[in-house]
């Protein structure tokens, strides 16, 4: 019942905003005017973030732990063992410095260990990798599922990662294969930042699950829905690279309610790769994604967006672009239910204020 309320609010709003016209055959038809549509865009594009608490980050480190493949050069040879050494309800910023090398392990940052920073020797030098897929049977005797397939999982707030590669090495699945989702990183907590990192995978590479997140100067590679979830996230200066020889999708945003304050915004990014790539698929009924000042190579499907085979979502999603460039950025053949945004409409999406970043990202 609770899930019906946002749809009811939307229906009331659209009906109130529509004008009644008379067809040639005498039948009445409700038609939404351009003015009403602009009002709808303004409404769904506004952010008050009332569901989030005020963010109070702690950036000054109180402890540094060294991880190195050669344990004689560090405190631990395993990233997970370094995380496990932290006290429960850690009260201050802890930096885990990770030396160059390939760390073959699954890592989980538990919810009770906040203020953790991981700093690598460079994204091409420090690599954390594993190869689980959703259909793999775990220790419980059941398939891991997409959630459990992650090479690296973050469940605690105020997490920071710099200059590290997170990789799921499961091979790219054939088109239409089931259970082959293979997450490189899952972020399931509020106020997380990733700077200069790489996320390497194929289907479902980056699970942007929930919370406010910031990605700067990152490289994200995949094939289908390779950035997905219901986070409220800003991607700034990121390189998004598709690896598919058929049809792929960059995003699958999961916003399911009109009042959910979530969505993905890509600003000053570039999209490259192979195949025919949708900018996004409407995983959620109210899916919300914006691209601004982004270079799009010719791989972009001219229609841009896909409603997940559900035409009703064409009335509720919020898909827009603003001052994008490149051969794939032409708005002329986009689906009619996407939007070339005005400066005013794009404004809420193009600064760190989109994720309340002035509270928790300054001096990062």
Secondary structure, DSSP 8 states (H G I E B T S, - for coil): -HHHHHHHHHHHHHHHHEEEEE-TTS-EEEEE-HHHHHHHHHHHT----TTS-------SEEEEEEE-SSGGGSSBS-HHHHHHTS-TT--SEEEEEE-SEEEE--EEE-TT--SEEEE-S-TTTEEEEE---TTSB-TTSSB-HHHHT-SEEE-SSS-EEES-EEEE------TT-SS----SEEE-SSSEEEES-EEE-STT-EEE-SSEEEEES-EEEESEEEEEES-EEEEES-EEEE--SSEEEEEEE---STT---EEEEES-EEEESSEEEEEE--STT-EEEEES-EE-TTB-TT-EE-TT-GGGGGT-EEEEES-BSTT--GGGS-TTSEE--HHHHGGGSSGGGGTHHHHTTT-
